[in-house]
Amino acid sequence: MSRNTGHLLVIDVESTCWEGAPPEGQEPEIIEIGVCLLDARRGERLSRESILVRPERSTISAFCAQLTSLTPARLEHGVSFDRACAILRRKYGAPHRVWASYGGDDRRKFERQCTARGVAYPFGASHIDIKSLFALLYGLPHEVGLLSALEMVGVPVEGTHHRGADDAWNAAGLLATLLARWRQAVGDEAIPHTEEL
């Protein structure tokens, strides 16, 4: 099945976390899914959404609340993880789109939690790891964090770091910049037009 490459989904997740190991009987789980729809051809970010997910197997530690600004009271109004995945499938057509995240951790978190909960994985197989892509394109000896990458290319940071919707928006801005610079480097004449494909 071919994937929609015109509009990409850029995803960032926040999870329950602790300064050390999780308390006995608890496990890290997704509590926010940030979604940014990116028009890959025009380099335009079209939408930004935060899907809050109610934790079922852990509680929000003081450390987690300080890091993400997500409190237990806010997450009480979140949806179930199953419902969040359904939103990705139905509202955003996630199984039929190429999707991206800054690093592979978010993809692995979805895979683990879907398997553990018996929830259908909401995405297709086509995933772009923006973190690795950035390091490869810039010839870096190692991968760097999102804020460092944005600073290196001069893309302003918007919103709050460690909030899913804002990190997805910023990662989409970085990806749009990388795509635009690649197109500029190879020249428009080297890129086939849609009618030629």
C-alpha atoms as an extended CHARMM CRD file, in Angstrom:
* protein
*
       197  EXT
         1         1  MET       CA              0.0000000000        0.0000000000        0.0000000000  PROA      1               0.0000000000
         2         2  SER       CA              1.3690000000        3.4130000000       -0.9590000000  PROA      2               0.0000000000
         3         3  ARG       CA              1.5860000000        6.0420000000        1.7580000000  PROA      3               0.0000000000
         4         4  ASN       CA              0.4420000000        9.6540000000        1.6420000000  PROA      4               0.0000000000
         5         5  THR       CA              3.7030000000       11.6200000000        1.4900000000  PROA      5               0.0000000000
         6         6  GLY       CA              2.1230000000       15.0130000000        0.8330000000  PROA      6               0.0000000000
         7         7  HSD       CA              1.0120000000       15.4710000000        4.4230000000  PROA      7               0.0000000000
         8         8  LEU       CA              3.1200000000       13.9040000000        7.1540000000  PROA      8               0.0000000000
         9         9  LEU       CA              2.2110000000       13.3340000000       10.7790000000  PROA      9               0.0000000000
        10        10  VAL       CA              4.8740000000       14.4980000000       13.2100000000  PROA      10              0.0000000000
        11        11  ILE       CA              4.3420000000       12.9280000000       16.6250000000  PROA      11              0.0000000000
        12        12  ASP       CA              5.8300000000       13.5510000000       20.0600000000  PROA      12              0.0000000000
        13        13  VAL       CA              4.8060000000       11.6950000000       23.1980000000  PROA      13              0.0000000000
        14        14  GLU       CA              5.2510000000       12.3850000000       26.8830000000  PROA      14              0.0000000000
        15        15  SER       CA              5.1790000000        9.5310000000       29.3800000000  PROA      15              0.0000000000
        16        16  THR       CA              4.9640000000        9.0630000000       33.1140000000  PROA      16              0.0000000000
        17        17  CYS       CA              8.4530000000        9.3140000000       34.5690000000  PROA      17              0.0000000000
        18        18  TRP       CA             10.3500000000        9.3870000000       37.8380000000  PROA      18              0.0000000000
        19        19  GLU       CA             13.7430000000       10.6270000000       39.0040000000  PROA      19              0.0000000000
        20        20  GLY       CA             14.7870000000        7.0260000000       39.5290000000  PROA      20              0.0000000000
        21        21  ALA       CA             13.1500000000        3.6750000000       38.8770000000  PROA      21              0.0000000000
        22        22  PRO       CA              9.3430000000        3.4820000000       38.7380000000  PROA      22              0.0000000000
        23        23  PRO       CA              7.6720000000        2.6730000000       42.0540000000  PROA      23              0.0000000000
        24        24  GLU       CA              6.8030000000       -0.9660000000       42.5330000000  PROA      24              0.0000000000
        25        25  GLY       CA              3.7790000000       -1.9630000000       40.4830000000  PROA      25              0.0000000000
        26        26  GLN       CA              3.9990000000        1.0280000000       38.1460000000  PROA      26              0.0000000000
        27        27  GLU       CA              5.3440000000        1.3730000000       34.6020000000  PROA      27              0.0000000000
        28        28  PRO       CA              6.0010000000        4.2400000000       32.1950000000  PROA      28              0.0000000000
        29        29  GLU       CA              3.0020000000        4.9210000000       29.9770000000  PROA      29              0.0000000000
        30        30  ILE       CA              2.0340000000        7.5430000000       27.4210000000  PROA      30              0.0000000000
        31        31  ILE       CA              0.1640000000       10.5230000000       28.8920000000  PROA      31              0.0000000000
        32        32  GLU       CA              0.2680000000       12.9900000000       25.9790000000  PROA      32              0.0000000000
        33        33  ILE       CA              0.4020000000       12.5660000000       22.2190000000  PROA      33              0.0000000000
        34        34  GLY       CA              1.3980000000       15.7230000000       20.3890000000  PROA      34              0.0000000000
        35        35  VAL       CA              0.3740000000       15.7930000000       16.7270000000  PROA      35              0.0000000000
        36        36  CYS       CA              1.4430000000       18.2030000000       13.9990000000  PROA      36              0.0000000000
        37        37  LEU       CA              0.2370000000       17.7860000000       10.4220000000  PROA      37              0.0000000000
        38        38  LEU       CA              2.9600000000       18.9490000000        8.0230000000  PROA      38              0.0000000000
        39        39  ASP       CA              2.4970000000       19.8110000000        4.3610000000  PROA      39              0.0000000000
        40        40  ALA       CA              5.8100000000       18.3380000000        3.2060000000  PROA      40              0.0000000000
        41        41  ARG       CA              5.8280000000       19.9730000000       -0.2320000000  PROA      41              0.0000000000
        42        42  ARG       CA              5.1460000000       23.5180000000        0.9560000000  PROA      42              0.0000000000
        43        43  GLY       CA              6.8980000000       23.1470000000        4.3020000000  PROA      43              0.0000000000
        44        44  GLU       CA              3.8380000000       24.4410000000        6.1180000000  PROA      44              0.0000000000
        45        45  ARG       CA              2.6700000000       23.2190000000        9.5090000000  PROA      45              0.0000000000
        46        46  LEU       CA             -1.0940000000       22.8930000000        9.2120000000  PROA      46              0.0000000000
        47        47  SER       CA             -2.3090000000       21.9420000000       12.6840000000  PROA      47              0.0000000000
        48        48  ARG       CA             -1.2150000000       21.2500000000       16.2250000000  PROA      48              0.0000000000
        49        49  GLU       CA             -3.0740000000       19.0830000000       18.7460000000  PROA      49              0.0000000000
        50        50  SER       CA             -2.4700000000       17.6800000000       22.2020000000  PROA      50              0.0000000000
        51        51  ILE       CA             -4.2310000000       14.3940000000       22.9620000000  PROA      51              0.0000000000
        52        52  LEU       CA             -4.1290000000       13.8960000000       26.7250000000  PROA      52              0.0000000000
        53        53  VAL       CA             -4.1420000000       10.2480000000       27.7910000000  PROA      53              0.0000000000
        54        54  ARG       CA             -5.3570000000        9.1260000000       31.2080000000  PROA      54              0.0000000000
        55        55  PRO       CA             -2.7410000000        6.8690000000       32.8810000000  PROA      55              0.0000000000
        56        56  GLU       CA             -3.9930000000        3.4560000000       33.9450000000  PROA      56              0.0000000000
        57        57  ARG       CA             -0.9310000000        1.7210000000       35.4070000000  PROA      57              0.0000000000
        58        58  SER       CA              1.0070000000        4.5890000000       36.9730000000  PROA      58              0.0000000000
        59        59  THR       CA              0.5870000000        7.8820000000       38.7720000000  PROA      59              0.0000000000
        60        60  ILE       CA              2.0200000000       11.3090000000       37.9420000000  PROA      60              0.0000000000
        61        61  SER       CA              5.0760000000       11.9330000000       40.0950000000  PROA      61              0.0000000000
        62        62  ALA       CA              6.0630000000       15.4200000000       41.2290000000  PROA      62              0.0000000000
        63        63  PHE       CA              9.1050000000       15.1010000000       38.9460000000  PROA      63              0.0000000000
        64        64  CYS       CA              6.8930000000       14.2620000000       35.9530000000  PROA      64              0.0000000000
        65        65  ALA       CA              4.4560000000       17.0880000000       36.6660000000  PROA      65              0.0000000000
        66        66  GLN       CA              7.3150000000       19.5900000000       36.9090000000  PROA      66              0.0000000000
        67        67  LEU       CA              8.9440000000       18.3170000000       33.6980000000  PROA      67              0.0000000000
        68        68  THR       CA              5.8230000000       18.1860000000       31.5440000000  PROA      68              0.0000000000
        69        69  SER       CA              3.4430000000       20.5800000000       33.3610000000  PROA      69              0.0000000000
        70        70  LEU       CA              0.8800000000       17.7540000000       33.2100000000  PROA      70              0.0000000000
        71        71  THR       CA             -0.8030000000       17.3010000000       36.5840000000  PROA      71              0.0000000000
        72        72  PRO       CA             -3.0080000000       14.4390000000       37.8110000000  PROA      72              0.0000000000
        73        73  ALA       CA             -6.0010000000       16.7960000000       37.7380000000  PROA      73              0.0000000000
        74        74  ARG       CA             -5.4590000000       17.6540000000       34.0570000000  PROA      74              0.0000000000
        75        75  LEU       CA             -5.0130000000       14.0330000000       33.0570000000  PROA      75              0.0000000000
        76        76  GLU       CA             -8.2110000000       12.9490000000       34.8000000000  PROA      76              0.0000000000
        77        77  HSD       CA             -9.9880000000       14.4530000000       31.7850000000  PROA      77              0.0000000000
        78        78  GLY       CA             -7.7850000000       12.5980000000       29.2960000000  PROA      78              0.0000000000
        79        79  VAL       CA             -8.9690000000        9.7820000000       27.0370000000  PROA      79              0.0000000000
        80        80  SER       CA             -8.0020000000        6.1290000000       27.3040000000  PROA      80              0.0000000000
        81        81  PHE       CA             -4.9550000000        4.9610000000       25.3620000000  PROA      81              0.0000000000
        82        82  ASP       CA             -7.2390000000        2.8860000000       23.1280000000  PROA      82              0.0000000000
        83        83  ARG       CA             -9.3210000000        5.9820000000       22.3420000000  PROA      83              0.0000000000
        84        84  ALA       CA             -6.1910000000        8.0650000000       21.6520000000  PROA      84              0.0000000000
        85        85  CYS       CA             -5.0110000000        5.5050000000       19.0890000000  PROA      85              0.0000000000
        86        86  ALA       CA             -8.4760000000        5.5280000000       17.5060000000  PROA      86              0.0000000000
        87        87  ILE       CA             -8.2440000000        9.3330000000       17.1400000000  PROA      87              0.0000000000
        88        88  LEU       CA             -4.9230000000        8.9500000000       15.3320000000  PROA      88              0.0000000000
        89        89  ARG       CA             -6.4180000000        6.3740000000       12.9710000000  PROA      89              0.0000000000
        90        90  ARG       CA             -9.7470000000        8.0710000000       12.2510000000  PROA      90              0.0000000000
        91        91  LYS       CA             -9.0560000000       11.7950000000       12.4780000000  PROA      91              0.0000000000
        92        92  TYR       CA             -5.5500000000       11.7790000000       11.0110000000  PROA      92              0.0000000000
        93        93  GLY       CA             -5.5490000000        8.6400000000        8.8480000000  PROA      93              0.0000000000
        94        94  ALA       CA             -2.3330000000        7.5860000000       10.5920000000  PROA      94              0.0000000000
        95        95  PRO       CA             -2.1200000000        4.0780000000        9.0590000000  PROA      95              0.0000000000
        96        96  HSD       CA             -1.9950000000        5.6040000000        5.5660000000  PROA      96              0.0000000000
        97        97  ARG       CA              0.5050000000        8.3890000000        6.1890000000  PROA      97              0.0000000000
        98        98  VAL       CA              4.2380000000        8.5850000000        6.5680000000  PROA      98              0.0000000000
        99        99  TRP       CA              4.8820000000        9.6750000000       10.1500000000  PROA      99              0.0000000000
       100       100  ALA       CA              7.9020000000       11.1340000000       11.8770000000  PROA      100             0.0000000000
       101       101  SER       CA              9.2520000000       11.6930000000       15.3610000000  PROA      101             0.0000000000
       102       102  TYR       CA             12.4150000000       13.1420000000       16.8240000000  PROA      102             0.0000000000
       103       103  GLY       CA             14.2330000000        9.9070000000       17.6260000000  PROA      103             0.0000000000
       104       104  GLY       CA             12.9880000000        6.3310000000       17.7240000000  PROA      104             0.0000000000
       105       105  ASP       CA             11.8530000000        6.3250000000       21.3640000000  PROA      105             0.0000000000
       106       106  ASP       CA              8.3220000000        7.4890000000       20.5870000000  PROA      106             0.0000000000
       107       107  ARG       CA              7.8580000000        4.7200000000       18.0060000000  PROA      107             0.0000000000
       108       108  ARG       CA              9.1080000000        2.1070000000       20.4810000000  PROA      108             0.0000000000
       109       109  LYS       CA              6.8340000000        3.4510000000       23.2370000000  PROA      109             0.0000000000
       110       110  PHE       CA              3.8080000000        3.0450000000       20.9720000000  PROA      110             0.0000000000
       111       111  GLU       CA              4.8730000000       -0.4560000000       19.9470000000  PROA      111             0.0000000000
       112       112  ARG       CA              5.3950000000       -1.5710000000       23.5570000000  PROA      112             0.0000000000
       113       113  GLN       CA              2.1980000000       -0.0550000000       24.9180000000  PROA      113             0.0000000000
       114       114  CYS       CA              0.0420000000       -1.3100000000       22.0440000000  PROA      114             0.0000000000
       115       115  THR       CA              1.4160000000       -4.8260000000       22.5270000000  PROA      115             0.0000000000
       116       116  ALA       CA              0.9770000000       -4.7040000000       26.3140000000  PROA      116             0.0000000000
       117       117  ARG       CA             -2.6120000000       -3.3960000000       26.1030000000  PROA      117             0.0000000000
       118       118  GLY       CA             -3.7780000000       -5.3830000000       23.0850000000  PROA      118             0.0000000000
       119       119  VAL       CA             -4.4670000000       -2.1510000000       21.1890000000  PROA      119             0.0000000000
       120       120  ALA       CA             -4.1020000000       -1.9480000000       17.4120000000  PROA      120             0.0000000000
       121       121  TYR       CA             -0.9460000000       -0.0490000000       16.4340000000  PROA      121             0.0000000000
       122       122  PRO       CA             -2.2190000000        3.2370000000       14.9490000000  PROA      122             0.0000000000
       123       123  PHE       CA              0.5620000000        3.9200000000       12.4290000000  PROA      123             0.0000000000
       124       124  GLY       CA              1.8050000000        2.4620000000        9.1790000000  PROA      124             0.0000000000
       125       125  ALA       CA              5.3060000000        1.0930000000        8.7060000000  PROA      125             0.0000000000
       126       126  SER       CA              6.7730000000        4.2400000000        7.0980000000  PROA      126             0.0000000000
       127       127  HSD       CA              8.5260000000        6.1780000000        9.8600000000  PROA      127             0.0000000000
       128       128  ILE       CA             11.1080000000        8.9800000000        9.6250000000  PROA      128             0.0000000000
       129       129  ASP       CA             13.5410000000        9.3900000000       12.5150000000  PROA      129             0.0000000000
       130       130  ILE       CA             14.2470000000       13.1320000000       12.3120000000  PROA      130             0.0000000000
       131       131  LYS       CA             17.0150000000       12.8900000000       14.9170000000  PROA      131             0.0000000000
       132       132  SER       CA             19.0680000000       10.4100000000       12.8860000000  PROA      132             0.0000000000
       133       133  LEU       CA             18.2710000000       12.1960000000        9.6330000000  PROA      133             0.0000000000
       134       134  PHE       CA             19.5190000000       15.4970000000       11.0420000000  PROA      134             0.0000000000
       135       135  ALA       CA             22.7950000000       13.9710000000       12.2830000000  PROA      135             0.0000000000
       136       136  LEU       CA             23.4040000000       12.2840000000        8.9170000000  PROA      136             0.0000000000
       137       137  LEU       CA             22.6420000000       15.3770000000        6.8290000000  PROA      137             0.0000000000
       138       138  TYR       CA             24.8950000000       17.5780000000        8.9500000000  PROA      138             0.0000000000
       139       139  GLY       CA             27.6820000000       15.0180000000        9.2600000000  PROA      139             0.0000000000
       140       140  LEU       CA             27.5460000000       15.0170000000       13.0560000000  PROA      140             0.0000000000
       141       141  PRO       CA             29.5540000000       12.4150000000       14.9940000000  PROA      141             0.0000000000
       142       142  HSD       CA             26.5050000000       11.7210000000       17.1690000000  PROA      142             0.0000000000
       143       143  GLU       CA             22.8370000000       12.6110000000       17.4370000000  PROA      143             0.0000000000
       144       144  VAL       CA             21.7990000000       15.7670000000       19.3050000000  PROA      144             0.0000000000
       145       145  GLY       CA             18.6850000000       16.8270000000       21.2000000000  PROA      145             0.0000000000
       146       146  LEU       CA             15.8100000000       18.6760000000       19.5690000000  PROA      146             0.0000000000
       147       147  LEU       CA             16.6380000000       22.0770000000       21.0740000000  PROA      147             0.0000000000
       148       148  SER       CA             20.2620000000       21.8260000000       19.9310000000  PROA      148             0.0000000000
       149       149  ALA       CA             19.1890000000       20.8600000000       16.4020000000  PROA      149             0.0000000000
       150       150  LEU       CA             16.7480000000       23.7740000000       16.2010000000  PROA      150             0.0000000000
       151       151  GLU       CA             19.4470000000       26.1720000000       17.3620000000  PROA      151             0.0000000000
       152       152  MET       CA             21.9340000000       24.8240000000       14.8140000000  PROA      152             0.0000000000
       153       153  VAL       CA             19.6000000000       25.5160000000       11.8770000000  PROA      153             0.0000000000
       154       154  GLY       CA             18.1550000000       28.7550000000       13.2640000000  PROA      154             0.0000000000
       155       155  VAL       CA             14.5750000000       27.5590000000       13.7210000000  PROA      155             0.0000000000
       156       156  PRO       CA             12.9600000000       29.3730000000       16.6760000000  PROA      156             0.0000000000
       157       157  VAL       CA             11.6140000000       27.2460000000       19.5150000000  PROA      157             0.0000000000
       158       158  GLU       CA              7.9060000000       27.7450000000       20.1400000000  PROA      158             0.0000000000
       159       159  GLY       CA              5.9530000000       26.7420000000       23.2210000000  PROA      159             0.0000000000
       160       160  THR       CA              7.1680000000       24.5910000000       26.0840000000  PROA      160             0.0000000000
       161       161  HSD       CA              9.7880000000       21.8520000000       25.8100000000  PROA      161             0.0000000000
       162       162  HSD       CA              8.5060000000       18.4860000000       27.0920000000  PROA      162             0.0000000000
       163       163  ARG       CA              4.9430000000       19.2170000000       26.0400000000  PROA      163             0.0000000000
       164       164  GLY       CA              3.9570000000       16.8670000000       23.2620000000  PROA      164             0.0000000000
       165       165  ALA       CA              2.0800000000       19.3150000000       21.0550000000  PROA      165             0.0000000000
       166       166  ASP       CA              4.8470000000       21.9230000000       21.2240000000  PROA      166             0.0000000000
       167       167  ASP       CA              7.6710000000       19.4270000000       20.6470000000  PROA      167             0.0000000000
       168       168  ALA       CA              5.7850000000       17.9290000000       17.6830000000  PROA      168             0.0000000000
       169       169  TRP       CA              5.3050000000       21.4420000000       16.2510000000  PROA      169             0.0000000000
       170       170  ASN       CA              9.0000000000       22.2620000000       16.6730000000  PROA      170             0.0000000000
       171       171  ALA       CA             10.1480000000       18.9120000000       15.2590000000  PROA      171             0.0000000000
       172       172  ALA       CA              7.8900000000       19.4920000000       12.2440000000  PROA      172             0.0000000000
       173       173  GLY       CA              9.4780000000       22.9300000000       11.7620000000  PROA      173             0.0000000000
       174       174  LEU       CA             12.9120000000       21.3230000000       11.8000000000  PROA      174             0.0000000000
       175       175  LEU       CA             11.8840000000       18.6450000000        9.2920000000  PROA      175             0.0000000000
       176       176  ALA       CA             10.3420000000       21.2650000000        7.0040000000  PROA      176             0.0000000000
       177       177  THR       CA             13.6130000000       23.2130000000        7.0930000000  PROA      177             0.0000000000
       178       178  LEU       CA             15.6630000000       20.1090000000        6.2690000000  PROA      178             0.0000000000
       179       179  LEU       CA             13.4090000000       19.2710000000        3.3210000000  PROA      179             0.0000000000
       180       180  ALA       CA             13.4890000000       22.8520000000        1.9860000000  PROA      180             0.0000000000
       181       181  ARG       CA             17.2850000000       23.0210000000        2.1970000000  PROA      181             0.0000000000
       182       182  TRP       CA             17.6470000000       19.6690000000        0.4510000000  PROA      182             0.0000000000
       183       183  ARG       CA             15.3750000000       20.8060000000       -2.3840000000  PROA      183             0.0000000000
       184       184  GLN       CA             17.3400000000       24.0320000000       -2.6840000000  PROA      184             0.0000000000
       185       185  ALA       CA             20.6210000000       22.1010000000       -2.7890000000  PROA      185             0.0000000000
       186       186  VAL       CA             19.5540000000       19.6980000000       -5.5420000000  PROA      186             0.0000000000
       187       187  GLY       CA             17.6310000000       22.3120000000       -7.5210000000  PROA      187             0.0000000000
       188       188  ASP       CA             14.0010000000       22.2990000000       -8.6000000000  PROA      188             0.0000000000
       189       189  GLU       CA             14.8410000000       20.8290000000      -12.0130000000  PROA      189             0.0000000000
       190       190  ALA       CA             16.0950000000       17.6330000000      -10.3520000000  PROA      190             0.0000000000
       191       191  ILE       CA             12.7800000000       17.0250000000       -8.5660000000  PROA      191             0.0000000000
       192       192  PRO       CA             10.1230000000       15.3120000000      -10.7200000000  PROA      192             0.0000000000
       193       193  HSD       CA              6.7170000000       16.9380000000      -10.7970000000  PROA      193             0.0000000000
       194       194  THR       CA              3.6740000000       14.9940000000       -9.6470000000  PROA      194             0.0000000000
       195       195  GLU       CA              2.4050000000       14.4530000000      -13.1870000000  PROA      195             0.0000000000
       196       196  GLU       CA              5.7230000000       12.8110000000      -14.0960000000  PROA      196             0.0000000000
       197       197  LEU       CA              5.4520000000       10.1680000000      -11.3640000000  PROA      197             0.0000000000
